[in-house]
Every structure is written in structure tokens, then in C-alpha cells.
Amino acid sequence: MDLVQVLKIERSREYWRVVLGGLGALGGNIIFALMHTTAGKHVLILGANSDVAKQAIKLYVEQGCSVIAASRSTDELHRFVREQVGAPEKVTVQYFDAVAFDTHQAFYDSLPVKPHIVVYAAGFQVTNEEALVNWKGSYQMMNVLYCGAVSILNIIATDASNNNLERIVGLSSLSGVRGRKSNFIYGSTKAAFTTYLAGLRQHLAARKVRVNAIVAGYIRSKLTAHLSLPESLLLEPIFIARVIVNPPKRFTIVPGFKWKIIYNILRLLPEGLVAKLP
């Protein structure tokens, strides 16, 4: 982004400060968003081959960001970037294996630039029935959804030399809010991840690094394609991606008004009633 573009953005910000100044708290929130534009920022997306992550790549690029898209499926990502991203030159595809813990430090050290924003969106899921009898499936969920996240995010968070870092976003799930008999193994990994992000938020507060947990409901994606889910509750990947790219200031973010209601009910239900849920 050149100087002319920067000046245009700054003039636009000043104009909206004046226009929105009389709107009280609402105007203040809008001004906050304008002042914290992502244009020109470097974004690292881990697990970038997920349906949500792909939509986030497109949105970040549209906002003027440079994106490092990290995944094991580099060929598929290259094809996606070439065919669907408006400015493919803004995206660097890099190999990353969430469960190859010993490679994470070398991966981070090899990044062409240290990120301003980090998104962890790696995913893996098997049904609860399979996870109960197949330890390999359970272990893979734990490694991808929790252990891999902790491994790489610890490395990123403890790099005090990265003065760029300003936000970490983790894609979690409502499945981790309360243990239910239909998905408690998958849910336990998401509960652990959300708890980790909450502690990481406190740890990074002194550096003014924001941490967000996107506690999402059912998402229409390749991971859930084999599951029988209510159509009326399915969220589109682009909807989740918009929340990731433009998150509000709070830590826990539940996309979708229906899922906000479900989230609050789940939190407040007595354990005896939770036990009766599927």
C-alpha cells in the first residue's frame, strides 16, 4: 500500500469521525472499527484449506491484507488462490502440518514476515460413535483441534520480538460449551481449546494483543457433510469468515442469533437437563 492510499484512508477516517461523532456509543464503536483497519496487515491462517479459512483468505485480501495460507494441502490451496482469490499475488501458500509438532518452530522461523493477525482454523472430526471405538480417530481430533493449536500458538505468542502481533483468532465450537453424549469427545477438544484461548488472552493482555474465540454452531462444510444436521441451523462458511475477519471486541463470539440463544441456554441448563439432550 503506497503513501497515496494511506492518505486517502486517513482522510476517510477523519471524515467519518466527524459524521459519526454525534452518534454516541454506536458512533464510537464504528469509529473504533475504522481506526483499526486491517489494510496492509500480514495475516497467518493455519489450517487454511478449511471451507471457513478459504472464505477468510478472500475477505482479508479484499481488505488489502497479505495472507500466508498454511496447510498440508498446498496443491489444493494453490488452485483455490489461483481460481478464486481476486489478487492471488497477495497470498503465499506454505506447508504446515498441525500434528507435526517438532516442525512448528522451524515453520514459524521460515515465515517471510511475522504476522499481525493469526487465525487457527485447522479441523478434523469423526463421529462420537467412531471416536469411542477408534482411538486413532480420537487422538487425531485431540492433536489437530487442541494439541497442534497449543504447540504453534505458544511459539507465536512467546515471540517477544514480533512487534507486529495484534490479534489471535481461534475457531472453536458450541460443542465445547457443555458435555453431551452425542459428541463429548469432539466437544472436549473444543472446550480445551476455548479454555486455552481464554488464558492466552490474559497472558497477552500486557502486550495489547487481542484474542478471540469464535464459538460456532453447525457449519456447512466438508467436515460436516456426512452428518445429519438441521438445515435451519447450518451456518455458511462465508458468514463465519466475516466474523473472523471483522471480530467485535469481546473474547467469546457466537455467530448467528439462533446460536446465541442456544449458547446461553446451554450455559444455564442444570446438569440433569443437559444429560437428557442428545
C-alpha angles and dihedrals in degrees: 000000000000130000094263091057091048092052091049090053092048093050089049091051092051092050092052092046087061095042095046097038093096096052096084118211094355091053090048092055092049091048089050090055092049093049092051099054117163094218111131094012125132114235127196114201114192114200089022096169093072117108092246093046092052091055090047090054090056093047095047091050090049088055092054100260129140111230133206104202109200124191144124089246097071096153092055091046092051089052093048093049093047094049105033112023114090095216106027091175087071092064127077115192115211132178115250129167112195093203097046091088095171090062097052098089092049090047092053093045090052095056111122090226134006112253132248091200129031124194122190109200104147112142142191130159141175125178119271090244091056093042090055093059101026112064091183091063093046092048092049091053090050092049098045100038100037119003095046091048093051092046098054098033091052089056092048095044095049095051097106090177091068102091089170096071111110108145142026119190123191125194105224132160145237086239086079096056097082132001111254128180095239097061111004096134095053089038092054091059091051092046089053092048093050091049090049091051091049091055092043089054090057092044092054097040093098089058090049091239111153120220124197131188113205101208099195133184125215112335124198100237145124089270093060098035092101094051127090102234132165108264093216091062099046115115122209118239091237090057092055091042092056089056092049093050095043105028123176119241097262123096101231113053120184110189117215128033093245091054092047088058092047091047093054093045091051092050093052102039116112113247091247091061093043087056089061094055119098 
